[in-house]
Amino acid sequence: MTSNANALIPEEHGAVAGLSHDARGGISNPILGMLLFICSEVMFFSGLFAAYFTVRAAAPVWPPIVPGDRALTEAYNLHAEPWFAAGLTLILIVSSFTCQFAVWSIRRGDRTGFVRNIAVTLVLGIVFLIGQVYDYATLGFGIADGTFGTTFYTLTGFHGAHVFGGAIMLSVLLYRGLAGQFTSRHHDAVEATSLYWHFVDVVWIALFSTLYVL
Amino acid sequence: MATTTLPRAATGYRSGLYEWVTTTDHKRIGILYIVNSFIFFFLGGLLALGIRTELARPGLQLVGDAALYNQLFTMHGSVMIFLFIIPILAGFGNYVVPLQIGAPDMAFPRINALSFWMLPLGGILLFLGFVTGGAAQAGWTSYTPLSEDMPLASPGAGQDLWLMGLVLIGTSSILGAVNFLVTIFKMRAPGMTLFRMPILVWTVMVTSILVLMATPVFTSALIMLFIDRNLGGHFFNPENGGNAILWQNVFWFYSHPAVYVMVLPAMGIISEVLPVFSRKPLFGYKAFVFATAAIGALGFSVWAHHMFTTGAVYLPFFSFMTFLIAVPTGVKMFNWIFTMWRGKLSFSTPLLFALGFLTMFLIGGINGAFSAAVPVDFALHDTYWVVAHLHYVLFGGSVFGVFAGVYYWFPKMTGRMLNESLGKVHFVMMFIGFNLTFFPMHQLGLAGMPRRIADYANPAWNDLNLAATVGGFLIAASMIPFLWNVFISRRNGPIADWDPWQANTLEWATSSPPPPYNFDRLPEIRSERPLFDLRHGRTATHAVAIDAGSAPPAPAAGN
């Protein structure tokens, strides 16, 4: 490069001034973007939870008792049989761990370990989704069955949609990992996806605690 | 050095629709935002003319039945808010923010394009209601149970299309907010510390935080209403254990912060315009920044002042917080007034529109603080007083700010100056038309005229309504000199050099229009007015950046 006496901007900034700012250190753009997006997702679920607690507070008893419909009353009583959902919770928690193992692997540059852990995470996510579909099919109440059904399916449904979205992101990671596109230095997509997956996991823990325990 | 010469990166715009549809350049996307918003502004304006024509005289003349009138005001409000004022301010942010912080583009250019293209799609969904048996008609607030799928409420597809359109538009806002925040936090040029950022960048930052935290809550409300309407849900239906007030709480939890989303960037625009045309720095830069942050924070604690009359909210708290939020707004008023105080004012069109903002927003702010008192609000709730207040802050404030921005940055965007005489004609017509339309609404409100009625039988309201209608058409007529101005100036206006206004901020340190990569060189940034420093020899890059028209060539490979 010819040196220009007038150019006060250091040479590494070059013609496209500002392009190299990303390299100044600190959090990278995609990861910061994902964190901010997760903030908005937290607010989205806050809106749904606010609705849930509003209708729950207004109900005389919760889970509701439907006079003359013993089957529905029993179906509403999720607290009595939380074991299947607890199993799903365990699956998601384990998947969060394997996801983090994948992140640590790629940070070390261990591509094999990364691919294995991401594959396990993806399988666990899919198992969770299948479990949720099975659960929906056997619950004994639907989305139109009172405020209980409406809130239950809205909350768990939107969580399920987020797990589905996360599974797609994990599939992309798996594909790109198999193609060898990640290194210990270049794996922002992995870090961002893992943050999202942990977020989805935490939402489920909050949902399980609220719907089945609280 | 013998090296292969790579083809130079595109340095000039190629023409063609394809280039515009596929662009990821923040400047082009910004212009797309602005043009798209103006199209919806004119559509929303036509709906408003329909409303005003109907109300010019008692009786039903224009609309056959009141349901069509309901669609007119519902769509007018929704279009102006969600498809005009919020997106056009995002458009200015898109165009100006990366330039002002010395960045080559937004942080995520492709997500930027995605956020734009969701807007026309969402707008089409909203308008599709008119051809599927009636658009949404529950008001832009869509209160339940009015918006529920019930007889005498909102049966039909219009309301569902409204919900889907707004989910799209909201998602566009959220993605845009993430993009702005990452851009502002991570892409600033060397030397551009947070407290050297132009005020517009600060306001876009606070706006983005509001969008990020509030819009998803609105999305959740929209989806809950959609579930109620289409899947048999019971969120808002009290008959089955739901809660109709829940909608109002969740809706206003978004829509009150959203009024600051609609006005903060406009405040940022006039905070750019006033110092430049007063030849003075902004008075109290830090106070302005903290006032902006305070408005953002307090904005989350005042939503229930829209719900005083429901009896379901704690009145003293929300009344107090509403009065409190007037304080940082008042601080800004003094920032602006003392910026102009003893300045060397040049009354160009951008300054006129900024003054329009200042005076009209002051009226809107005062009559807003007035209604923050609970007993006053009980008397004025749902009257035309509210319509007057809303338009004095949103039209008198934001829209005047938008036009200040159009006249200020048009030379940067197109490389041509707008005609000053036509600009002044536009300002005078719009200013008179605006006051003629909306000032009588104060009196109509005090006289008890409710909002959202298609017909009235009180002779005392006749003259004021007619005046408002005449004013409405005057506003519409003021768009003619504006559009003519844009049309002729874009072709034949005087060529704008890099910095036609002798401005302060970095967007004027590059050519007009800027190259796709924005800057060949950046001046040193030692204060919030880098170009002022440069012009007055405080920093050393004087010769380079000010020398208009002799942009240094991009370094070719191998030299």
Contacts between the chains, C-beta under 8 A, distances in Angstrom:
chain1	res1	chain2	res2	distance
A	1	B	555	6.2
A	1	B	559	7.3
A	2	B	555	7.8
A	2	B	559	6.3
A	4	B	552	7.7
A	6	B	521	7.8
A	6	B	541	6.4
A	6	B	543	6.1
A	6	B	544	4.5
A	7	B	521	6.0
A	7	B	541	8.0
A	7	B	544	7.3
A	8	B	521	8.0
A	8	B	523	7.7
A	8	B	524	5.4
A	8	B	539	7.8
A	8	B	540	6.1
A	8	B	541	5.1
A	9	B	190	7.2
A	9	B	521	6.1
A	9	B	522	5.5
A	10	B	190	7.7
A	13	B	190	7.2
A	13	B	522	7.8
A	14	B	555	7.4
A	15	B	517	7.1
A	15	B	520	6.1
A	15	B	554	4.8
A	15	B	555	5.4
A	16	B	104	5.1
A	16	B	517	4.6
A	16	B	518	7.9
A	16	B	519	7.7
A	17	B	102	6.3
A	17	B	104	7.1
A	17	B	189	6.4
A	17	B	518	7.5
A	17	B	519	4.4
A	17	B	520	7.5
A	17	B	521	6.6
A	17	B	522	4.6
A	18	B	102	5.3
A	18	B	103	4.7
A	18	B	104	5.1
A	18	B	187	6.3
A	18	B	188	8.0
A	18	B	189	5.2
A	18	B	518	7.6
A	18	B	519	7.0
A	18	B	522	7.4
A	19	B	104	5.2
A	19	B	517	7.9
A	21	B	103	7.3
A	21	B	186	6.7
A	21	B	187	5.5
A	21	B	188	7.0
A	21	B	189	7.3
A	21	B	190	7.8
A	22	B	186	6.6
A	22	B	187	7.6
A	26	B	186	7.8
A	27	B	186	7.9
A	29	B	107	4.8
A	29	B	108	7.3
A	29	B	182	5.3
A	29	B	186	5.4
A	29	B	187	8.0
A	32	B	181	7.8
A	32	B	182	5.1
A	32	B	185	6.6
A	32	B	186	6.4
A	33	B	107	6.8
A	33	B	108	6.3
A	33	B	178	5.2
A	33	B	179	7.5
A	33	B	182	4.9
A	36	B	177	7.6
A	36	B	178	4.6
A	36	B	181	5.5
A	36	B	182	6.9
A	36	B	212	6.1
A	37	B	174	7.6
A	37	B	178	5.4
A	39	B	212	5.8
A	39	B	213	6.9
A	40	B	174	5.0
A	40	B	177	7.6
A	40	B	178	7.4
A	40	B	212	5.0
A	40	B	213	7.2
A	40	B	215	7.1
A	40	B	216	4.6
A	41	B	216	6.8
A	43	B	212	7.6
A	43	B	213	5.3
A	43	B	214	7.3
A	43	B	216	4.2
A	43	B	217	5.3
A	44	B	216	3.7
A	44	B	217	7.0
A	44	B	219	5.9
A	44	B	220	5.3
A	45	B	220	7.7
A	46	B	217	6.6
A	46	B	220	7.8
A	47	B	216	6.8
A	47	B	217	4.1
A	47	B	218	7.8
A	47	B	219	7.4
A	47	B	220	3.0
A	47	B	221	6.2
A	47	B	224	8.0
A	47	B	250	5.7
A	47	B	253	7.8
A	48	B	220	5.1
A	48	B	224	7.4
A	50	B	217	8.0
A	50	B	246	7.9
A	50	B	249	7.7
A	50	B	250	6.7
A	51	B	220	7.3
A	51	B	224	5.9
A	51	B	235	5.7
A	51	B	246	5.9
A	51	B	250	7.0
A	54	B	243	5.3
A	54	B	246	5.0
A	54	B	249	7.9
A	55	B	234	7.7
A	55	B	235	7.0
A	55	B	241	5.9
A	55	B	242	6.0
A	55	B	243	6.1
A	55	B	246	7.5
A	58	B	241	6.6
A	58	B	243	6.0
A	59	B	241	5.8
A	64	B	241	7.4
A	142	B	232	8.0
A	143	B	227	7.1
A	143	B	231	5.2
A	143	B	232	6.5
A	143	B	233	6.2
A	144	B	231	6.7
A	144	B	232	3.1
A	144	B	233	6.9
A	144	B	234	7.7
A	146	B	234	6.3
A	146	B	240	6.1
A	146	B	241	6.1
A	147	B	234	4.9
A	147	B	235	7.3
A	147	B	240	6.5
A	147	B	241	4.1
A	147	B	242	5.9
A	150	B	227	6.7
A	150	B	228	7.8
A	150	B	232	8.0
A	150	B	233	4.0
A	150	B	234	4.9
A	150	B	235	6.1
A	150	B	242	7.8
A	151	B	235	7.7
A	154	B	223	7.6
A	154	B	224	6.7
A	154	B	227	5.9
A	154	B	233	7.1
A	154	B	235	7.9
A	158	B	223	7.7
